[in-house]
Amino acid sequence: MAIATTLTAVVVVSCSGESTESKLKGNAAQIPSDNSSNNMSNVTVKAMWMYDWFKGKKWGADPVTKRITEKTGVQFDFSGPDSDGDQKANLMLMSGDYPEVMWMDRGPTWDNYVNSKALLPIDVLAAKYGYDKLIGTYIPQHVVDKLKHPDGHLYGLPNWFSDKGELSVGRTLMLREDIYEKMGRPDIKTINDFEDYLAKVRNANLSMANGEQVYPLGLDYDDGSFIEMSNMWGSQNKDYRYYDEKDQRIKFFMFNVSTKNMLLWLNKMYREKMIDPENFTYKGSMKQEARSNGKWAASFSTIWDYWTPNVVLKKTDPGIYYKAYPVPAGNDGVKPYMGGYSTVGWNVAVITNNAKDPEAIMRFFNYYMSPEGQMLSFYGIEGETWEMKDGIPVLKQHAYEQMQMDWDGYSQKTGVRYLELNQYHKYNWEKQSESPDRQADRRIAELFKFDGTDLSVLSIDPNSKAGIVWANMKSGLLMDITTVLIADSEKGARARFEELLAKYERMGVKDVEKEWTKQYQERQKVK
């Protein structure tokens, strides 16, 4: 709240006159005059990933980054925040001391940077420097159109974008296979079936190899997991919101009856001691350690959350591993969903007005997002880690096997998926090279996907009244959900849930929903 309030007080005055070169307005007027390095001498760009888990990437230690520098004359000096990324980004924005390039989530922080005129419009840069294929070809036009700011400009380059959501969703029901076998492999078609299964596991008093208790259900315990789990009751909640067909409005997902049903069910599971109580205190890698120890009989997680744990578990016992199963329906006759995909992908790369050489940065992105650059990023060096077969690039078998044994080490050594800066799923080798068991898991997860792009691209000016309301609602959401989940009775859980809805009403949720709906309707008109 303090950050949002301070940012509200920051007055950023744009140039009163228009650019004589192209009569650009807003952020476009911030583009500097030519001081670019067309001589291709190496340029080092300061860049930051706005996530506290970012480990850093060493440029030039692998053949892929070396090749990119040979092609573009650009190298990156990466860093990450030592605390919450959004807080760090907002503090840097207030001081003006932010790096040349940043990777950040689409949301209030990104909107803050756009509204403060701290970002350069990428579409204008592409036109100025002659990188015409970047916008509309390397990045498909449908993705560009969805990502454009209301002022008509593009302020972020997408990462993990796709054409139809391919390879974009992964959350489903994950069961520890040996326990499922021990329990007799019962059918799990509804949430009641699943509840019966969890009770069997609890009553079996199972333990891990280290003697600690196995819990029937583990939670990922973050906003995104709860939003997606609520869709088992037939809704299509995505990024905190849903479209109410009856009212033809965008609404906060906590007002969806499916969310209420999900939280009341989780409360029941908590009261009946199905849920790992340490879920609420896991920090950093502790959750992954729980998976790698086989601590949970089941969880609603992404399939890739278990890739590394499965490798660890199978080393101890080949029969212990997690496998994907269909999502149970919250109610009889309901079509369950889980993850909504967004064709615009996950986060965005932005170029700030602190960029010393915008042309060099654009030269890098134009190459990186080209077919040649994407192939290099995904596959590494041709002949070493991949080859062409019948006109299709294929990751060599030894390369795939090494990736599965030591993803971080092998990628850093060979450059195969080491950078993962701005990836287009069209070039993702997982479509051809993924192991049969992972392909089977992915097919199950994709049975329950839906297109959530139109919901995912909505935003609110974080310095507006509605934006401040939304920031405060979102910041306290996980704790709000927890108060319902750990209530000591169903009556108490229902009462707490209704209290939350009343609180959101008092805070001004209607203003937030009004802004979402207005933007949604405007975007629908230009489809």
Stockholm file with secondary structure:
# STOCKHOLM 1.0

chainA/1-527         MAIATTLTAVVVVSCSGESTESKLKGNAAQIPSDNSSNNMSNVTVKAMWMYDWFKGKKWGADPVTKRITEKTGVQFDFSGPDSDGDQKANLMLMSGDYPEVMWMDRGPTWDNYVNSKALLPIDVLAAKYGYDKLIGTYIPQHVVDKLKHPDGHLYGLPNWFSDKGELSVGRTLMLREDIYEKMGRPDIKTINDFEDYLAKVRNANLSMANGEQVYPLGLDYDDGSFIEMSNMWGSQNKDYRYYDEKDQRIKFFMFNVSTKNMLLWLNKMYREKMIDPENFTYKGSMKQEARSNGKWAASFSTIWDYWTPNVVLKKTDPGIYYKAYPVPAGNDGVKPYMGGYSTVGWNVAVITNNAKDPEAIMRFFNYYMSPEGQMLSFYGIEGETWEMKDGIPVLKQHAYEQMQMDWDGYSQKTGVRYLELNQYHKYNWEKQSESPDRQADRRIAELFKFDGTDLSVLSIDPNSKAGIVWANMKSGLLMDITTVLIADSEKGARARFEELLAKYERMGVKDVEKEWTKQYQERQKVK
#=GR chainA/1-527 SS CHHHHHHHHCCCCCCSSCCTTTCCCGGGGGCCCSCCCTTCCCEEEEEEECCTTCCCCCTTSSHHHHHHHHHHSEEEEEECCSSCHHHHHHHHHHHTCCCSEEEEESSHHHHHHHHTTCBCCHHHHHHHHTCTTTEETTEEHHHHHHHCCTTSCCCCEESSBCSSCTTCCCEEEEEEHHHHHHTTCCCCCBHHHHHHHHHHHHHHTCBCTTSCBCEEEECCCSHHHHHHHGGGGTCCCBTTEEEETTTTEEEEGGGSHHHHHHHHHHHHHHHTTCBCGGGGTCCTTHHHHHHHTTCEEEEEEEGGGGHHHHHHHHHHCTTCCEEEECCCBSSTTCCCCCCEECTTCSEEEEEBTTCSCHHHHHHHHHHHTSHHHHHHHHHCSBTTTEEEETTEEEECHHHHHHHHHCHHHHHHHHCTTSCCSSCBGGGCTHHHHSCHHHHHHHHHHHTTCEECHHHHTCCCCTTSHHHHHHHHHHHTHHHHHHHHHTCSSHHHHHHHHHHHHHHHHHHTHHHHHHHHHHHHHHHHHTC
#=GC SS_cons         CHHHHHHHHCCCCCCSSCCTTTCCCGGGGGCCCSCCCTTCCCEEEEEEECCTTCCCCCTTSSHHHHHHHHHHSEEEEEECCSSCHHHHHHHHHHHTCCCSEEEEESSHHHHHHHHTTCBCCHHHHHHHHTCTTTEETTEEHHHHHHHCCTTSCCCCEESSBCSSCTTCCCEEEEEEHHHHHHTTCCCCCBHHHHHHHHHHHHHHTCBCTTSCBCEEEECCCSHHHHHHHGGGGTCCCBTTEEEETTTTEEEEGGGSHHHHHHHHHHHHHHHTTCBCGGGGTCCTTHHHHHHHTTCEEEEEEEGGGGHHHHHHHHHHCTTCCEEEECCCBSSTTCCCCCCEECTTCSEEEEEBTTCSCHHHHHHHHHHHTSHHHHHHHHHCSBTTTEEEETTEEEECHHHHHHHHHCHHHHHHHHCTTSCCSSCBGGGCTHHHHSCHHHHHHHHHHHTTCEECHHHHTCCCCTTSHHHHHHHHHHHTHHHHHHHHHTCSSHHHHHHHHHHHHHHHHHHTHHHHHHHHHHHHHHHHHTC
//
